[in-house]
Amino acid sequence: MTVNLRFVCREIVGEARTGAYPLEEGGTVARLMAAAAAENGTFIESYRAHVIYLVNDRPATEQTPLKDGDRVTVLRKVHGG
């Protein structure tokens, strides 16, 4: 299956590629992020606590299952008060 990944947190993930990523059936957000990290040399652990995920514009977690054609957006958490 193919999943579209978009980063809206360049200050955290650097030059990690945005676009279509192949993923095995039954893949999750965590597997997608691992695939992106392997391809781009990005160390996921360094930014995992600082981002949130959306799948098809709905809040998601790393355990969220993905389907062919899903859109995953990675955003930086906003802190303040």
ROLOBA-67891 format. One record per atom (N, C-alpha, C, O): atom name; x, y, z; residue number from 1. Coordinates in Angstrom, 3 decimals, decimal comma. Atoms other than C-alpha are relative to their C-alpha. Layout:
N
rec site:CA	px:X	py:Y	pz:Z	pos:NUM
...
end
This chain:
81
rec site:N	px:0,839	py:-1,171	pz:0,000	pos:1
rec site:CA	px:0,000	py:0,000	pz:0,000	pos:1
rec site:C	px:0,886	py:1,236	pz:0,000	pos:1
rec site:O	px:2,077	py:1,153	pz:0,302	pos:1
rec site:N	px:-0,729	py:-1,256	pz:0,030	pos:2
rec site:CA	px:1,042	py:3,625	pz:-0,365	pos:2
rec site:C	px:-0,700	py:1,013	pz:0,893	pos:2
rec site:O	px:-1,921	py:1,165	pz:0,844	pos:2
rec site:N	px:0,523	py:-0,997	pz:-0,942	pos:3
rec site:CA	px:0,605	py:6,321	pz:2,281	pos:3
rec site:C	px:0,723	py:1,321	pz:-0,275	pos:3
rec site:O	px:1,932	py:1,333	pz:-0,502	pos:3
rec site:N	px:-0,592	py:-1,307	pz:0,241	pos:4
rec site:CA	px:1,189	py:10,040	pz:1,786	pos:4
rec site:C	px:0,376	py:0,645	pz:1,328	pos:4
rec site:O	px:-0,468	py:0,794	pz:2,211	pos:4
rec site:N	px:-0,523	py:-0,565	pz:-1,245	pos:5
rec site:CA	px:3,351	py:11,631	pz:4,499	pos:5
rec site:C	px:0,382	py:1,457	pz:-0,221	pos:5
rec site:O	px:1,064	py:1,791	pz:-1,190	pos:5
rec site:N	px:-0,301	py:-1,431	pz:0,090	pos:6
rec site:CA	px:3,589	py:15,380	pz:5,096	pos:6
rec site:C	px:0,507	py:0,491	pz:1,346	pos:6
rec site:O	px:-0,150	py:0,299	pz:2,370	pos:6
rec site:N	px:-0,568	py:-0,577	pz:-1,209	pos:7
rec site:CA	px:5,828	py:17,079	pz:7,651	pos:7
rec site:C	px:-0,293	py:1,496	pz:0,039	pos:7
rec site:O	px:-0,006	py:2,212	pz:-0,920	pos:7
rec site:N	px:0,218	py:-1,426	pz:-0,211	pos:8
rec site:CA	px:4,746	py:20,474	pz:9,009	pos:8
rec site:C	px:0,800	py:0,389	pz:1,240	pos:8
rec site:O	px:0,298	py:1,056	pz:2,145	pos:8
rec site:N	px:-0,882	py:-0,240	pz:-1,155	pos:9
rec site:CA	px:7,675	py:20,669	pz:11,418	pos:9
rec site:C	px:1,444	py:-0,115	pz:-0,452	pos:9
rec site:O	px:2,225	py:-0,850	pz:0,153	pos:9
rec site:N	px:-1,334	py:0,101	pz:0,590	pos:10
rec site:CA	px:10,814	py:21,159	pz:9,333	pos:10
rec site:C	px:1,111	py:0,300	pz:0,996	pos:10
rec site:O	px:2,210	py:-0,245	pz:0,884	pos:10
rec site:N	px:-1,031	py:-0,322	pz:-0,984	pos:11
rec site:CA	px:12,677	py:22,645	pz:12,287	pos:11
rec site:C	px:0,367	py:-1,203	pz:0,852	pos:11
rec site:O	px:1,419	py:-1,213	pz:1,490	pos:11
rec site:N	px:-0,263	py:1,208	pz:-0,778	pos:12
rec site:CA	px:12,454	py:19,226	pz:13,934	pos:12
rec site:C	px:0,552	py:-1,113	pz:-0,881	pos:12
rec site:O	px:1,541	py:-1,751	pz:-0,519	pos:12
rec site:N	px:-0,381	py:1,152	pz:0,827	pos:13
rec site:CA	px:12,763	py:16,719	pz:11,078	pos:13
rec site:C	px:0,950	py:0,335	pz:-1,140	pos:13
rec site:O	px:1,373	py:-0,563	pz:-1,868	pos:13
rec site:N	px:-0,963	py:-0,382	pz:1,028	pos:14
rec site:CA	px:15,013	py:18,688	pz:8,743	pos:14
rec site:C	px:-0,494	py:-0,275	pz:-1,405	pos:14
rec site:O	px:-1,589	py:0,146	pz:-1,775	pos:14
rec site:N	px:0,291	py:0,229	pz:1,410	pos:15
rec site:CA	px:15,018	py:17,488	pz:5,153	pos:15
rec site:C	px:-0,727	py:-1,310	pz:-0,285	pos:15
rec site:O	px:-0,740	py:-1,772	pz:-1,426	pos:15
rec site:N	px:0,732	py:1,253	pz:0,229	pos:16
rec site:CA	px:12,960	py:14,328	pz:5,650	pos:16
rec site:C	px:-1,005	py:0,201	pz:-1,131	pos:16
rec site:O	px:-1,702	py:1,214	pz:-1,188	pos:16
rec site:N	px:0,828	py:-0,112	pz:1,205	pos:17
rec site:CA	px:11,067	py:13,672	pz:2,429	pos:17
rec site:C	px:-1,492	py:-0,044	pz:0,310	pos:17
rec site:O	px:-1,962	py:-0,906	pz:1,053	pos:17
rec site:N	px:1,452	py:-0,005	pz:-0,026	pos:18
rec site:CA	px:7,397	py:14,568	pz:2,189	pos:18
rec site:C	px:-0,467	py:-0,662	pz:-1,285	pos:18
rec site:O	px:0,100	py:-0,417	pz:-2,350	pos:18
rec site:N	px:0,531	py:0,633	pz:1,197	pos:19
rec site:CA	px:5,368	py:12,435	pz:-0,206	pos:19
rec site:C	px:-0,461	py:-1,413	pz:0,259	pos:19
rec site:O	px:-0,720	py:-1,800	pz:1,398	pos:19
rec site:N	px:0,522	py:1,364	pz:-0,074	pos:20
rec site:CA	px:4,284	py:8,886	pz:-0,950	pos:20
rec site:C	px:1,072	py:-0,959	pz:0,498	pos:20
rec site:O	px:2,217	py:-0,931	pz:0,045	pos:20
rec site:N	px:-0,884	py:1,032	pz:-0,551	pos:21
rec site:CA	px:5,843	py:6,049	pz:1,037	pos:21
rec site:C	px:-0,694	py:-1,354	pz:-0,128	pos:21
rec site:O	px:-1,868	py:-1,478	pz:0,223	pos:21
rec site:N	px:0,575	py:1,345	pz:0,011	pos:22
rec site:CA	px:5,280	py:2,335	pz:0,401	pos:22
rec site:C	px:0,032	py:-0,569	pz:1,417	pos:22
rec site:O	px:0,970	py:-0,327	pz:2,176	pos:22
rec site:N	px:0,104	py:0,578	pz:-1,337	pos:23
rec site:CA	px:4,182	py:0,439	pz:3,493	pos:23
rec site:C	px:-0,724	py:-1,328	pz:-0,119	pos:23
rec site:O	px:-1,632	py:-1,472	pz:-0,937	pos:23
rec site:N	px:0,673	py:1,297	pz:0,012	pos:24
rec site:CA	px:3,181	py:-3,155	pz:4,173	pos:24
rec site:C	px:-1,420	py:0,135	pz:0,525	pos:24
rec site:O	px:-1,703	py:0,982	pz:1,372	pos:24
rec site:N	px:1,375	py:0,024	pz:-0,493	pos:25
rec site:CA	px:-0,505	py:-3,889	pz:4,679	pos:25
rec site:C	px:0,011	py:-0,189	pz:1,512	pos:25
rec site:O	px:0,840	py:-0,933	pz:2,035	pos:25
rec site:N	px:0,056	py:0,099	pz:-1,452	pos:26
rec site:CA	px:-1,448	py:-3,519	pz:8,339	pos:26
rec site:C	px:0,980	py:0,926	pz:0,686	pos:26
rec site:O	px:1,155	py:0,847	pz:1,902	pos:26
rec site:N	px:-0,968	py:-0,929	pz:-0,578	pos:27
rec site:CA	px:1,150	py:-0,776	pz:8,841	pos:27
rec site:C	px:-0,659	py:1,029	pz:0,895	pos:27
rec site:O	px:-1,861	py:1,280	pz:0,808	pos:27
rec site:N	px:0,467	py:-1,019	pz:-0,945	pos:28
rec site:CA	px:0,826	py:1,853	pz:11,531	pos:28
rec site:C	px:0,782	py:1,291	pz:-0,225	pos:28
rec site:O	px:1,725	py:1,336	pz:-1,014	pos:28
rec site:N	px:-0,734	py:-1,262	pz:0,057	pos:29
rec site:CA	px:1,930	py:5,442	pz:11,953	pos:29
rec site:C	px:1,444	py:-0,232	pz:0,426	pos:29
rec site:O	px:2,359	py:0,313	pz:-0,192	pos:29
rec site:N	px:-1,362	py:0,272	pz:-0,468	pos:30
rec site:CA	px:4,959	py:4,144	pz:13,885	pos:30
rec site:C	px:0,844	py:-0,661	pz:-1,097	pos:30
rec site:O	px:2,008	py:-0,303	pz:-1,277	pos:30
rec site:N	px:-0,737	py:0,652	pz:1,088	pos:31
rec site:CA	px:5,970	py:1,882	pz:10,974	pos:31
rec site:C	px:0,300	py:0,976	pz:-1,125	pos:31
rec site:O	px:1,374	py:0,931	pz:-1,726	pos:31
rec site:N	px:-0,228	py:-1,021	pz:1,025	pos:32
rec site:CA	px:5,548	py:4,760	pz:8,540	pos:32
rec site:C	px:1,137	py:0,921	pz:0,416	pos:32
rec site:O	px:1,999	py:1,250	pz:-0,399	pos:32
rec site:N	px:-1,055	py:-0,887	pz:-0,476	pos:33
rec site:CA	px:7,748	py:6,983	pz:10,688	pos:33
rec site:C	px:1,353	py:-0,707	pz:-0,020	pos:33
rec site:O	px:2,373	py:-0,084	pz:-0,316	pos:33
rec site:N	px:-1,253	py:0,763	pz:0,061	pos:34
rec site:CA	px:10,370	py:4,226	pz:10,917	pos:34
rec site:C	px:0,496	py:-0,092	pz:-1,444	pos:34
rec site:O	px:1,698	py:0,007	pz:-1,692	pos:34
rec site:N	px:-0,376	py:0,051	pz:1,410	pos:35
rec site:CA	px:10,324	py:3,895	pz:7,108	pos:35
rec site:C	px:0,561	py:1,346	pz:-0,451	pos:35
rec site:O	px:1,554	py:1,394	pz:-1,177	pos:35
rec site:N	px:-0,479	py:-1,335	pz:0,359	pos:36
rec site:CA	px:10,735	py:7,661	pz:6,723	pos:36
rec site:C	px:1,372	py:0,254	pz:0,615	pos:36
rec site:O	px:2,245	py:0,834	pz:-0,030	pos:36
rec site:N	px:-1,287	py:-0,193	pz:-0,674	pos:37
rec site:CA	px:13,584	py:7,680	pz:9,243	pos:37
rec site:C	px:1,098	py:-0,801	pz:-0,692	pos:37
rec site:O	px:2,212	py:-0,307	pz:-0,866	pos:37
rec site:N	px:-0,989	py:0,842	pz:0,670	pos:38
rec site:CA	px:15,362	py:4,806	pz:7,488	pos:38
rec site:C	px:0,404	py:0,601	pz:-1,348	pos:38
rec site:O	px:1,578	py:0,582	pz:-1,719	pos:38
rec site:N	px:-0,279	py:-0,585	pz:1,319	pos:39
rec site:CA	px:15,083	py:6,514	pz:4,109	pos:39
rec site:C	px:0,758	py:1,317	pz:0,107	pos:39
rec site:O	px:1,630	py:1,604	pz:-0,713	pos:39
rec site:N	px:-0,533	py:-1,357	pz:-0,097	pos:40
rec site:CA	px:16,046	py:9,980	pz:5,310	pos:40
rec site:C	px:1,127	py:0,168	pz:1,004	pos:40
rec site:O	px:1,721	py:1,242	pz:1,099	pos:40
rec site:N	px:-1,047	py:-0,106	pz:-1,003	pos:41
rec site:CA	px:18,519	py:9,200	pz:8,066	pos:41
rec site:C	px:-0,412	py:0,856	pz:1,188	pos:41
rec site:O	px:0,438	py:1,368	pz:1,916	pos:41
rec site:N	px:0,516	py:-0,800	pz:-1,106	pos:42
rec site:CA	px:16,301	py:11,010	pz:10,553	pos:42
rec site:C	px:-0,162	py:-0,883	pz:1,226	pos:42
rec site:O	px:-0,664	py:-2,002	pz:1,123	pos:42
rec site:N	px:0,107	py:0,774	pz:-1,227	pos:43
rec site:CA	px:16,448	py:9,838	pz:14,149	pos:43
rec site:C	px:-1,331	py:0,321	pz:0,681	pos:43
rec site:O	px:-1,469	py:1,370	pz:1,311	pos:43
rec site:N	px:1,353	py:-0,223	pz:-0,499	pos:44
rec site:CA	px:12,790	py:9,487	pz:15,206	pos:44
rec site:C	px:-0,028	py:0,309	pz:1,488	pos:44
rec site:O	px:-0,756	py:1,205	pz:1,916	pos:44
rec site:N	px:0,041	py:-0,179	pz:-1,451	pos:45
rec site:CA	px:13,487	py:9,260	pz:18,931	pos:45
rec site:C	px:0,256	py:1,447	pz:0,405	pos:45
rec site:O	px:-0,252	py:1,901	pz:1,431	pos:45
rec site:N	px:-0,353	py:-1,367	pz:-0,372	pos:46
rec site:CA	px:14,866	py:12,793	pz:18,925	pos:46
rec site:C	px:-1,168	py:0,966	pz:-0,109	pos:46
rec site:O	px:-1,142	py:2,023	pz:0,520	pos:46
rec site:N	px:1,131	py:-0,925	pz:0,124	pos:47
rec site:CA	px:11,551	py:14,355	pz:17,917	pos:47
rec site:C	px:-1,347	py:-0,608	pz:0,372	pos:47
rec site:O	px:-2,354	py:0,100	pz:0,359	pos:47
rec site:N	px:1,259	py:0,696	pz:-0,297	pos:48
rec site:CA	px:8,895	py:11,787	pz:18,911	pos:48
rec site:C	px:-0,858	py:0,719	pz:1,048	pos:48
rec site:O	px:-2,076	py:0,792	pz:0,889	pos:48
rec site:N	px:0,756	py:-0,655	pz:-1,071	pos:49
rec site:CA	px:7,878	py:13,681	pz:22,077	pos:49
rec site:C	px:-0,474	py:1,401	pz:-0,374	pos:49
rec site:O	px:-1,227	py:2,027	pz:0,373	pos:49
rec site:N	px:0,291	py:-1,379	pz:0,375	pos:50
rec site:CA	px:7,553	py:16,950	pz:20,174	pos:50
rec site:C	px:-0,969	py:0,141	pz:-1,158	pos:50
rec site:O	px:-1,176	py:1,249	pz:-1,652	pos:50
rec site:N	px:0,908	py:-0,063	pz:1,141	pos:51
rec site:CA	px:5,076	py:16,058	pz:17,428	pos:51
rec site:C	px:-1,338	py:-0,664	pz:0,316	pos:51
rec site:O	px:-1,467	py:-1,449	pz:1,255	pos:51
rec site:N	px:1,297	py:0,674	pz:-0,020	pos:52
rec site:CA	px:1,450	py:15,068	pz:16,943	pos:52
rec site:C	px:-0,274	py:-0,479	pz:-1,419	pos:52
rec site:O	px:0,292	py:0,039	pz:-2,382	pos:52
rec site:N	px:0,309	py:0,607	pz:1,291	pos:53
rec site:CA	px:0,002	py:12,999	pz:14,116	pos:53
rec site:C	px:-1,468	py:0,197	pz:-0,328	pos:53
rec site:O	px:-2,332	py:0,155	pz:0,549	pos:53
rec site:N	px:1,357	py:-0,009	pz:0,527	pos:54
rec site:CA	px:-3,086	py:13,420	pz:11,984	pos:54
rec site:C	px:-0,051	py:-1,016	pz:-1,128	pos:54
rec site:O	px:0,849	py:-1,066	pz:-1,967	pos:54
rec site:N	px:0,230	py:0,914	pz:1,117	pos:55
rec site:CA	px:-4,422	py:10,679	pz:9,717	pos:55
rec site:C	px:-1,308	py:0,431	pz:-0,637	pos:55
rec site:O	px:-2,369	py:0,385	pz:-0,014	pos:55
rec site:N	px:1,166	py:-0,536	pz:0,713	pos:56
rec site:CA	px:-6,801	py:12,063	pz:7,124	pos:56
rec site:C	px:-0,662	py:1,116	pz:0,807	pos:56
rec site:O	px:-1,887	py:1,186	pz:0,915	pos:56
rec site:N	px:0,416	py:-1,191	pz:-0,757	pos:57
rec site:CA	px:-7,045	py:15,235	pz:9,249	pos:57
rec site:C	px:-0,671	py:-0,306	pz:1,343	pos:57
rec site:O	px:-1,343	py:0,555	pz:1,911	pos:57
rec site:N	px:0,526	py:0,374	pz:-1,320	pos:58
rec site:CA	px:-8,063	py:13,347	pz:12,413	pos:58
rec site:C	px:1,163	py:-0,353	pz:0,914	pos:58
rec site:O	px:2,140	py:-0,952	pz:0,465	pos:58
rec site:N	px:-1,081	py:0,331	pz:-0,940	pos:59
rec site:CA	px:-5,909	py:13,031	pz:15,565	pos:59
rec site:C	px:0,296	py:-1,499	pz:0,001	pos:59
rec site:O	px:-0,609	py:-2,329	pz:-0,075	pos:59
rec site:N	px:-0,432	py:1,399	pz:0,032	pos:60
rec site:CA	px:-3,889	py:9,812	pz:15,621	pos:60
rec site:C	px:1,161	py:-0,194	pz:0,962	pos:60
rec site:O	px:1,751	py:0,768	pz:1,452	pos:60
rec site:N	px:-1,152	py:0,364	pz:-0,817	pos:61
rec site:CA	px:-1,259	py:7,988	pz:17,659	pos:61
rec site:C	px:0,931	py:-0,849	pz:-0,861	pos:61
rec site:O	px:0,616	py:-1,158	pz:-2,010	pos:61
rec site:N	px:-0,925	py:0,855	pz:0,739	pos:62
rec site:CA	px:1,725	py:5,917	pz:16,613	pos:62
rec site:C	px:-0,579	py:-1,396	pz:-0,240	pos:62
rec site:O	px:-0,115	py:-2,110	pz:-1,128	pos:62
rec site:N	px:0,612	py:1,323	pz:0,158	pos:63
rec site:CA	px:-0,462	py:2,806	pz:16,987	pos:63
rec site:C	px:-1,165	py:0,009	pz:-0,988	pos:63
rec site:O	px:-1,745	py:-1,043	pz:-1,255	pos:63
rec site:N	px:1,117	py:-0,095	pz:0,931	pos:64
rec site:CA	px:-3,098	py:4,063	pz:14,524	pos:64
rec site:C	px:0,308	py:-0,804	pz:-1,266	pos:64
rec site:O	px:1,339	py:-0,592	pz:-1,904	pos:64
rec site:N	px:-0,208	py:0,771	pz:1,225	pos:65
rec site:CA	px:-3,490	py:1,555	pz:11,669	pos:65
rec site:C	px:-0,249	py:0,876	pz:-1,229	pos:65
rec site:O	px:-1,078	py:1,785	pz:-1,208	pos:65
rec site:N	px:0,129	py:-0,768	pz:1,236	pos:66
rec site:CA	px:-3,135	py:2,904	pz:8,144	pos:66
rec site:C	px:-0,558	py:-0,868	pz:-1,116	pos:66
rec site:O	px:-0,400	py:-2,089	pz:-1,126	pos:66
rec site:N	px:0,539	py:0,672	pz:1,183	pos:67
rec site:CA	px:-4,897	py:2,043	pz:4,894	pos:67
rec site:C	px:0,595	py:0,644	pz:-1,244	pos:67
rec site:O	px:1,103	py:1,764	pz:-1,194	pos:67
rec site:N	px:-0,503	py:-0,517	pz:1,257	pos:68
rec site:CA	px:-3,867	py:2,495	pz:1,295	pos:68
rec site:C	px:-0,646	py:1,358	pz:-0,298	pos:68
rec site:O	px:-1,866	py:1,506	pz:-0,229	pos:68
rec site:N	px:0,493	py:-1,325	pz:0,357	pos:69
rec site:CA	px:-4,173	py:6,156	pz:0,310	pos:69
rec site:C	px:-0,152	py:0,968	pz:1,160	pos:69
rec site:O	px:-0,484	py:2,133	pz:0,944	pos:69
rec site:N	px:0,114	py:-0,901	pz:-1,148	pos:70
rec site:CA	px:-4,203	py:7,571	pz:3,848	pos:70
rec site:C	px:1,002	py:1,142	pz:-0,114	pos:70
rec site:O	px:2,069	py:1,002	pz:-0,712	pos:70
rec site:N	px:-0,877	py:-1,166	pz:-0,085	pos:71
rec site:CA	px:-2,699	py:11,020	pz:4,412	pos:71
rec site:C	px:0,406	py:0,180	pz:1,455	pos:71
rec site:O	px:-0,452	py:0,361	pz:2,319	pos:71
rec site:N	px:-0,528	py:-0,184	pz:-1,354	pos:72
rec site:CA	px:-0,487	py:11,337	pz:7,496	pos:72
rec site:C	px:0,737	py:1,326	pz:0,056	pos:72
rec site:O	px:1,657	py:1,572	pz:-0,725	pos:72
rec site:N	px:-0,644	py:-1,294	pz:-0,196	pos:73
rec site:CA	px:0,483	py:14,809	pz:8,678	pos:73
rec site:C	px:0,688	py:-0,014	pz:1,357	pos:73
rec site:O	px:0,110	py:-0,456	pz:2,350	pos:73
rec site:N	px:-0,768	py:-0,078	pz:-1,249	pos:74
rec site:CA	px:3,169	py:15,355	pz:11,321	pos:74
rec site:C	px:0,178	py:1,474	pz:0,324	pos:74
rec site:O	px:0,778	py:2,226	pz:-0,444	pos:74
rec site:N	px:-0,040	py:-1,387	pz:-0,445	pos:75
rec site:CA	px:2,853	py:18,620	pz:13,250	pos:75
rec site:C	px:0,810	py:0,136	pz:1,282	pos:75
rec site:O	px:0,897	py:-0,802	pz:2,075	pos:75
rec site:N	px:-0,696	py:-0,275	pz:-1,255	pos:76
rec site:CA	px:4,937	py:20,178	pz:15,978	pos:76
rec site:C	px:-1,028	py:0,377	pz:1,068	pos:76
rec site:O	px:-1,953	py:1,143	pz:0,799	pos:76
rec site:N	px:0,855	py:-0,382	pz:-1,117	pos:77
rec site:CA	px:3,215	py:20,398	pz:19,372	pos:77
rec site:C	px:0,228	py:1,472	pz:0,311	pos:77
rec site:O	px:1,353	py:1,969	pz:0,254	pos:77
rec site:N	px:-0,095	py:-1,411	pz:-0,363	pos:78
rec site:CA	px:2,463	py:23,959	pz:20,370	pos:78
rec site:C	px:-0,043	py:0,089	pz:1,512	pos:78
rec site:O	px:-0,960	py:-0,437	pz:2,142	pos:78
rec site:N	px:-0,073	py:-0,176	pz:-1,452	pos:79
rec site:CA	px:3,466	py:24,877	pz:23,914	pos:79
rec site:C	px:-0,214	py:1,470	pz:0,330	pos:79
rec site:O	px:0,078	py:2,351	pz:-0,478	pos:79
rec site:N	px:0,184	py:-1,382	pz:-0,427	pos:80
rec site:CA	px:2,576	py:27,969	pz:25,818	pos:80
rec site:C	px:-1,169	py:0,103	pz:0,955	pos:80
rec site:O	px:-1,746	py:-0,901	pz:1,372	pos:80
rec site:N	px:1,131	py:-0,150	pz:-0,914	pos:81
rec site:CA	px:-0,051	py:29,418	pz:28,014	pos:81
rec site:C	px:-0,218	py:1,414	pz:0,388	pos:81
rec site:O	px:-1,135	py:1,710	pz:1,155	pos:81
end
